[in-house]
Amino acid sequence: MQEIIAKYSLRITFKPNVEDPSRIFKSMASLIESFKSFDSLMAKSINSKIATKQVLEDIEKGSLVTRLIDVITIDNQEIAGASFTDENIANYVNGCRNSVIQQLSTEVKPYALVQDLRKNIESVAEQSGIQKAVTFSPPDPMLLARNVNDIAGSIQPLNEEEHVYYTDDTHNAEVKKREQIELTQIEEAITDKSISNTIHLFLLIRRPDFLGDTKWEFKHDKQTIYAKIADGTWLSSFKSGNVDLHPGDSIEVDLLEIAKYDKNGQVINKTSEVVKVHDIIHNTAPSAEEFL
């Protein structure tokens, strides 16, 4: 087992006696989680067997500074034959972080931002020697867009006088504040084909929506399904209290499933929607008393 270390720090500057200080700490916590996810995505673009973990090295006073260690773990048996060095990997991951920070400073539209970032990551892979050492594949655009969104969203609670800075062995840059990406725009841009299918089945209710029009949680065999109920007549009756539901009940439904694919036939997104509720199947499992 091989471990590669890539150190970096995140700093948030703020004025003394700042109001609502929890914003600063929430922003830092969110940044730490966002960069952790980003590092994992970058490592898996080298090889799916590579794992990452985050270690806290130090916290400094004054401005809020968090020093982090990204530990990249490689099982040499799983990726035998690869010719990369520790420096190749560390340079690649650090370079990718720097690329996403640079892209956040641009004013380009969301889809262009993600496309440009993927190209920059490929360039970093080539410059760091990773592209020659392994069968490199740039990260999935939707996963990348979500990671960029997480980083951008982490900075939103900060005001105009508060700033975030990123530092590693070779880079030092401000992480600029910008609007989050509308993920549906990315999805629409990369969708090549959409396939829909309506199936008739029974769904075990795990978590209903009592408040609004959000998704219900169902169980089908071993699969968890999240779906809105689009049967307006049944839904109105349910909200009016005319539908009697108990723990363990199921519903017989027509379920519409829509899968979107990119030009390589890879699933981009999959959604489910209950278009018709036919019946309620009440739970008839024997009570504990019946076994006594």
N, C-alpha and C positions, 0 to 999 in steps of 0.2 A: 504494500500500500504506500502510495506516494502522496505527500502533502506539499502544496505550493502556497506560499504566503503572498498576499497582495494587500498592502496597507494603504489606508486613505483616511481623511478626516472631513467632517462636516461642521461648519461654523455658522451660527446665526448671530448677527450683531443687532443690538437694540440699545435704546437709551435707558439710563438709570430711572428707577421708579416708574417703570412701564406699567400701564394699567392692564388688567386681565392677563396676568403672566402665564396662565395655563395654556394660552394660545401658543406661546413660544415652545413649551415642552411638548405639546401635542404635535406641533409642526415637526419638531426634531424626531419624535417617535415615528411619525408617519414617513419621514424621509429615510430613516434607518430601514424600515420595513420595505419601502419602495426600492431602494438600492439593493437590498438583499434579494428581492425577486428578480431585479434586472440582472444581477450577477449570475444568478442561477440560470436564467434564460440564455445568457451569453455562453456560459460554460457548457450547456447542453447543445449549443450550436456547434461545438467542437465534437462532442460525443455524448450521447444520451446517458452513458454510464458514469459521467463525471458529476460529482456532487459538490455542493458548496455549503459552508456554514459560516456564521458571522460571530466574531468574538469582540467584546468590548475591551479595548486596551486602556483607555483613560478618558476622563472628563475634566476639562479645564474650567477655571472660573473666569470671571470678567464677562466677555461674550460667552455664549454657550457653545463650547467646542467638544465634539465627540470624536475620539480617535478609534477607528475600527480596523479589524483585521479580517480579511476575507480568506478563509482557509479552503482551498480547492483540493478536493480529495480524488485521487485517481487510482483505480484498481488496475494495476499494470497487466494482470492476467486477462482482464476484460477487453483491453484495447492493445493487445500485443501487436507489435510491428510499427506502432506510431513512433515517429522520430522527433517529436518536439521536446524542448527543454523546459525547465522551470521558468526561465526568463521569457520564452515564447508565450507561455500561458499567462503569466503575470502582465506582460506588455499588452497582450490581446484584451484581457478583461479591463485593465486600466484605460486602454485606448478607447474601448467601447463606452465606458462611463464618460470619458471626455467628449466623445462624439454626441452622446445624447444631451449633454449640457450645452454644447455648441448649438445643436438644433433647436433647443428650447429658446435660444436667443433670436431665432429668425422669425420673420413675419409671414412665412409661406403658409399656404392652406394646409389643413390637416393631412390630406392624402399625400401631398407633395412632401410634407415633413417626414412622414413614415417611410416613403420611398427613398428620399434622400438619406435618411438615417440607415436604412438597409444597405444602400450603396456605400456609405461611409464605413459601416461595419465590415463589409467585404474588403474594402481598402485596408482597414486595420488588420484584418486576417492575413492579407497578403504581406503587408509591411512587417508584421510580427513574426512571419514565418509559419503561421498556423495553417494557411491554405495549402502549403506544400507538404506539410507533415501529416495531415489527415484529410479525409473526404469531407470537406467543409460544406455546411449548408446554412445560409443566412436565416435568422430567426423568423418564425411565422409573423406576418404583418399584423394580424389581430392581437396576438400576444404582445408584440412589441408596442402596439398602440395603447394597450391597457397599461403596460409598464410606464410608458411616457405619461399617460394620464395620471397614474398614481404619484409620480414625481411632481408633476405640475400641480396636482391637487394638494399636495403636502404644503405648498408654499402659500396657498390661497388665504389662510388665516392671518398672515403677516401684513402689516401696514406698509406705507411707502417709506418709512424711516427704518424698516427692518429688512435685512438682507441675508441671503444664504450664500456661503462660499464653499467650494469643493477644492480639496488639495490632496495630491498624491506625490510620488517621488518626482514626477516630471511635469505635472500640470497644476495650475492654480487659477481658478476661474469662478466668477459669480454664477450661481444658478438663477437665471432670470425668471421672473414671474410672468406667466402668460395664461391665456384661457385654456381650459381643458379641451381635448379633442372630442368631437362628436363621433362616437364610435360607429353609429349607423352610416355616416358618410364613408368611412373606411370600408365597412362591410359592403356597401353598395358598389363602391369602386372596384373591388376585387372579386365580386361575385360573377361567375361565368354562367352558372346554371342553377336554377332553383327547382327542386322536385318536391311535390306535395302528395300526401297519401292520407286517406281517411280510413281509420280502422274501428271496428266495433269490439269493445272489450269491457271488462269490469275493473274498476279502480278502487283500491282500498283508501279511504280518506285518512290521512295522517294529520293534516293541519288545514282546516278550512279558513277562508277569509271572511271574518265577521264585520270588518270595518269598511272596506271599499271595493275596488275592482282590481286588486292585486292577484298574484298567482296563488293557487291552492297547492298544497303538497300531497301527492298521492304515492301509493306503492303498487307496483305491478310485478308480481313474482319477486325478484331480487332488485328490481330497478326502481329508483326514485324518480318520479316525474313531477315537474313543476308546470302548471298550466292554468291559464285564466279560464273562466267559464263564460262562454259567449252566448249561451242559451238564455236570452233576455227574459223569456216567460218564466222559466224555472228559477232564474236568479232573483227576479222580483218577488216570487213566492217565498223563496228562502229568506230574503231580507225582511219580508213582512211577517216572518215567524210562522208561516204556514207549512214549513218543511221540518219534519221531526228527524233530527240526526243525533246519533249516539256514538260513543267511542267504539271503534271496531266496525262501523258501517261501511258499506261500499256503494258505489253508484255504477249503473250500467250506462255507458256513454258511447257516442261517436267522437273519436279523438282525431283532430286534424294535426298531422305532423308535417312541418316544412323544413327541409334541409337545403342549405345553400352551399355550393361548391365553387372552388376556384378553378382556374384553367388546367390545373394538374389533377383535378378530381379529388382534392382534399376538402374535407368538411370545414367550412368557415363558421357556420352557426346552425343550430338546430333548435326549433321552437315547437311547442305543443299547445293546443287549444281545444277545450271541450266545446264542440259546436252543438251537441244535442245531449240532454240528459233524459234517458228513457225510463229509468226506475231506480229506486233505492233498495238495497239489499241490507236488511238489518242484521246485526250480529246475533247469531243464535247459539254461540258457544256456551256450553254449560257453565253455570256458576260454580264457585269453589264449594258451596254447600252441597251440591249434587254429588260430589265425590266422597262425602263423608258418610 
